[in-house]
């Protein structure tokens, strides 16, 4: 049975990126070494920060532009949006398609999406 999931995020400086993810998305470092930083939120969302090679980022390149390769579902959309804005993270346009969403970039140019999952709204 699947228990959880994780994503690899390529970053230029593991320590600096870990601080950014802690400040903006409340991840905490669980384990670190020269190969990766294992970071998790209090409710178990997991990311793995790995050293970036050259100009590699995690988003997908389409003819219509960049598309995030990963995103985070939230139940506090307005709170996380306001927090990112207060921390001077430039966010993109808010869309409302099966739940509100917006994209933003981390320190290393990785495009991330925040999504207020429509299933959460249905359950409320």
BAZA-270468 format. One record per residue (C-alpha): residue in three letters; y, x, z. Coordinates in nm, 2 decimals, decimal comma. Layout:
<mikols>
{mikol "ala"; {Y; X; Z}},
...
</mikols>
This chain:
<mikols>
{mikol "unk"; {0,00; 0,00; 0,00}},
{mikol "unk"; {0,35; 0,13; -0,08}},
{mikol "unk"; {0,56; 0,18; 0,22}},
{mikol "unk"; {0,90; 0,30; 0,09}},
{mikol "unk"; {1,06; 0,51; -0,18}},
{mikol "unk"; {1,29; 0,80; -0,23}},
{mikol "unk"; {1,51; 0,95; -0,49}},
{mikol "unk"; {1,60; 1,31; -0,58}},
{mikol "unk"; {1,97; 1,38; -0,61}},
{mikol "unk"; {2,08; 1,71; -0,77}},
{mikol "unk"; {2,38; 1,86; -0,59}},
{mikol "unk"; {2,57; 2,19; -0,61}},
{mikol "unk"; {2,59; 2,26; -0,24}},
{mikol "unk"; {2,33; 2,10; -0,01}},
{mikol "unk"; {2,54; 2,13; 0,31}},
{mikol "unk"; {2,85; 1,98; 0,15}},
{mikol "unk"; {2,66; 1,70; -0,02}},
{mikol "unk"; {2,48; 1,62; 0,30}},
{mikol "unk"; {2,82; 1,58; 0,48}},
{mikol "unk"; {2,94; 1,35; 0,20}},
{mikol "unk"; {2,64; 1,13; 0,21}},
{mikol "unk"; {2,66; 1,11; 0,59}},
{mikol "unk"; {3,03; 1,02; 0,58}},
{mikol "unk"; {3,02; 0,77; 0,30}},
{mikol "unk"; {2,67; 0,61; 0,32}},
{mikol "unk"; {2,55; 0,69; 0,67}},
{mikol "unk"; {2,26; 0,91; 0,58}},
{mikol "unk"; {2,14; 1,16; 0,84}},
{mikol "unk"; {1,96; 1,49; 0,77}},
{mikol "unk"; {1,60; 1,46; 0,90}},
{mikol "unk"; {1,47; 1,80; 0,76}},
{mikol "unk"; {1,63; 2,08; 0,56}},
{mikol "unk"; {1,53; 2,41; 0,40}},
{mikol "unk"; {1,64; 2,60; 0,09}},
{mikol "unk"; {1,45; 2,37; -0,14}},
{mikol "unk"; {1,58; 2,03; -0,03}},
{mikol "unk"; {1,75; 1,82; 0,24}},
{mikol "unk"; {1,56; 1,50; 0,35}},
{mikol "unk"; {1,81; 1,24; 0,45}},
{mikol "unk"; {1,76; 0,89; 0,58}},
{mikol "unk"; {1,95; 0,59; 0,70}},
{mikol "unk"; {1,88; 0,43; 1,03}},
{mikol "unk"; {1,68; 0,16; 0,85}},
{mikol "unk"; {1,47; 0,41; 0,65}},
{mikol "unk"; {1,64; 0,44; 0,31}},
{mikol "unk"; {1,55; 0,80; 0,20}},
{mikol "unk"; {1,71; 1,04; -0,04}},
{mikol "unk"; {1,62; 1,40; -0,12}},
{mikol "unk"; {1,91; 1,63; -0,20}},
{mikol "unk"; {1,79; 1,91; -0,43}},
{mikol "unk"; {1,98; 2,21; -0,57}},
{mikol "unk"; {2,14; 2,13; -0,91}},
{mikol "unk"; {2,07; 2,35; -1,21}},
{mikol "unk"; {2,36; 2,39; -1,46}},
{mikol "unk"; {2,54; 2,06; -1,53}},
{mikol "unk"; {2,25; 1,83; -1,45}},
{mikol "unk"; {2,33; 1,49; -1,30}},
{mikol "unk"; {2,11; 1,20; -1,23}},
{mikol "unk"; {2,26; 0,93; -1,45}},
{mikol "unk"; {2,12; 0,82; -1,78}},
{mikol "unk"; {2,32; 0,87; -2,10}},
{mikol "unk"; {2,34; 0,57; -2,33}},
{mikol "unk"; {2,55; 0,52; -2,65}},
{mikol "unk"; {2,76; 0,28; -2,44}},
{mikol "unk"; {2,82; 0,53; -2,16}},
{mikol "unk"; {2,67; 0,65; -1,84}},
{mikol "unk"; {2,43; 0,43; -1,65}},
{mikol "unk"; {2,33; 0,50; -1,28}},
{mikol "unk"; {1,97; 0,61; -1,25}},
{mikol "unk"; {1,97; 0,48; -0,89}},
{mikol "unk"; {2,15; 0,25; -0,66}},
{mikol "unk"; {2,15; 0,11; -0,31}},
{mikol "unk"; {2,12; -0,26; -0,22}},
{mikol "unk"; {2,34; -0,37; 0,06}},
{mikol "unk"; {2,40; -0,67; 0,28}},
{mikol "unk"; {2,76; -0,57; 0,37}},
{mikol "unk"; {2,91; -0,53; 0,02}},
{mikol "unk"; {3,28; -0,57; 0,12}},
{mikol "unk"; {3,24; -0,33; 0,42}},
{mikol "unk"; {3,08; -0,05; 0,21}},
{mikol "unk"; {3,33; -0,10; -0,07}},
{mikol "unk"; {3,62; -0,08; 0,18}},
{mikol "unk"; {3,47; 0,23; 0,35}},
{mikol "unk"; {3,43; 0,41; 0,02}},
{mikol "unk"; {3,79; 0,33; -0,08}},
{mikol "unk"; {3,92; 0,44; 0,26}},
{mikol "unk"; {3,74; 0,77; 0,20}},
{mikol "unk"; {3,91; 0,81; -0,14}},
{mikol "unk"; {3,59; 0,76; -0,34}},
{mikol "unk"; {3,70; 0,61; -0,67}},
{mikol "unk"; {3,49; 0,30; -0,74}},
{mikol "unk"; {3,45; 0,12; -1,07}},
{mikol "unk"; {3,50; -0,24; -1,16}},
{mikol "unk"; {3,31; -0,50; -0,95}},
{mikol "unk"; {3,07; -0,71; -1,15}},
{mikol "unk"; {2,90; -1,03; -1,04}},
{mikol "unk"; {2,57; -1,06; -1,22}},
{mikol "unk"; {2,28; -1,17; -1,00}},
{mikol "unk"; {2,49; -1,03; -0,71}},
{mikol "unk"; {2,81; -0,82; -0,69}},
{mikol "unk"; {2,79; -0,46; -0,78}},
{mikol "unk"; {3,00; -0,15; -0,86}},
{mikol "unk"; {2,95; 0,21; -0,95}},
{mikol "unk"; {3,10; 0,53; -0,81}},
{mikol "unk"; {3,04; 0,91; -0,84}},
{mikol "unk"; {2,94; 1,14; -0,56}},
{mikol "unk"; {3,09; 1,50; -0,52}},
{mikol "unk"; {2,86; 1,63; -0,79}},
{mikol "unk"; {2,92; 1,36; -1,05}},
{mikol "unk"; {2,61; 1,16; -0,99}},
{mikol "unk"; {2,68; 0,80; -1,07}},
{mikol "unk"; {2,56; 0,56; -0,80}},
{mikol "unk"; {2,55; 0,19; -0,79}},
{mikol "unk"; {2,60; -0,04; -0,49}},
{mikol "unk"; {2,45; -0,39; -0,54}},
{mikol "unk"; {2,46; -0,69; -0,32}},
{mikol "unk"; {2,11; -0,80; -0,42}},
{mikol "unk"; {2,11; -1,17; -0,52}},
{mikol "unk"; {1,78; -1,21; -0,33}},
{mikol "unk"; {1,96; -1,13; -0,01}},
{mikol "unk"; {2,22; -1,41; -0,09}},
{mikol "unk"; {1,94; -1,66; -0,16}},
{mikol "unk"; {1,78; -1,59; 0,18}},
{mikol "unk"; {2,10; -1,63; 0,38}},
</mikols>
